[in-house]
Amino acid sequence: MVLRIIFIFFIAFIPLLSAKQVGLLIVATGKYIKFVPGLIKSAEKHFCPGHQVTFFVFTDDLNFSHPNTFIMPHSRLGWPYDTLMRFHAYKKYKDQYKDFDYLYACDADMLFVDTVGDEIFGNRMAVIHPGFYNSRGSYETNPKSLAYVGPKEGKYYFCGGFYGGKASVVLKQLDVLIARVDQDLKNKIIAVWHDESHLNRYYINNPPDVILNPSYCYPESWNLPFPKKLLALDKPHEEMRE
Ligand code: GAL
């Protein structure tokens, strides 16, 4: 009997012992907040099952609330600063998640449609951009930008829509990325694809150990030779940027 109790105790607690604390960072200012309930609902079902997931929503909609979700007050900056300045937002609230095991950032207008699990765990995880899995990516070509990638550099072009890794690694890389964005701004330069351009420059020098295919940033209305796991939803870009 005692042995049986001990056995049941272990079976019940082993999953808890191996569960990781994972944060999902979502910037959703202005109209983007409307995507968040659906995104979080889909993540509750498909994102890191068996782990302890917490959502952090960076938004100017302070009335927004959702279970297991922390609101990080964050002003709308206007296009393209809403995307470019995301590194700054993640850094600003780092104390909230610096002790987590893993941190991932994803666009607000995404939807998990299949399990995205332990395969994303690593020091640095990046997803090959769906538009460039068999061609050269749209790197920054202005040598004056700190996101510049020379014609002979760059193997994979990664999307800015979903990436992350070990919390300590993700938070450390933010310092470099923020300094580069700020320096570019001082020089009146905005890299062609904003934060995504800087991420790609950074990953050339600091390659991700987990590289995933475009299943994890799959444009909703495209037909790609990959299973769908995380959809990038169709949206009227112009309308969203107003
Ligand atoms: C587009 C995407 C942009 C950027 C660009 C890179 O498809 O909407 O956010 O990633 O590709 O070329």
Residues whose N, C-alpha, C, O or C-beta is under 5 A from the ligand:
A	BS01	GAL	G131 S138 W193
